C-alpha cells in the first residue's frame, strides 16, 4: 500500500514538476541557440507527436 502511494506521488511529481522544467529549459536553450533549423524542427515534431497521440 505504501509503495503504491509513493509511486503515485513520484509519478505526480514527475508529471507536474520535472517534465515542465525540462520542457522550459529545452525551450530556453532552443531560443538561445538561434539556430533557425531547430526553431522549425521542434515545433513540427511537437505537432506530429500531438497528432499521433490523438490518433491513438
C-alpha positions in Angstrom: 0.0 0.0 0.0 2.7 2.5 1.0 4.8 1.5 -2.1 1.9 2.3 -4.4 1.3 5.6 -2.7 5.0 6.6 -3.0 4.9 5.5 -6.7 1.8 7.7 -7.3 3.4 10.7 -5.6 6.6 10.2 -7.6 4.6 10.0 -10.8 2.7 13.1 -10.0 5.9 15.0 -9.1 7.5 14.0 -12.4 4.4 15.0 -14.4 3.8 18.3 -12.7 7.4 19.5 -11.9 10.1 17.7 -13.7 8.7 17.4 -17.2 7.6 21.1 -17.4 11.0 22.2 -16.1 12.7 20.1 -18.7 10.5 21.5 -21.4 11.0 25.1 -20.3 14.8 24.6 -20.2 14.8 23.0 -23.6 12.7 25.9 -25.0 15.1 28.4 -23.4 18.2 26.6 -24.9 16.4 26.4 -28.3 15.8 30.1 -28.3 19.3 30.9 -27.1 20.9 28.8 -29.8 19.5 31.0 -32.5 19.5 28.1 -35.0 16.6 28.6 -37.4 16.5 25.0 -38.4 16.0 23.9 -34.7 13.3 26.6 -34.3 11.4 25.0 -37.2 12.0 21.3 -36.5 11.0 21.1 -32.8 7.5 22.7 -33.2 6.9 20.4 -36.2 7.9 17.4 -34.1 5.5 18.6 -31.3 2.7 18.8 -33.8 3.4 15.3 -35.2 3.5 13.9 -31.7 0.2 15.6 -30.8 -1.5 14.2 -33.9 -0.2 10.7 -33.3 -1.4 10.8 -29.7 -4.9 11.9 -30.9 -5.0 9.1 -33.4 -4.3 6.5 -30.7 
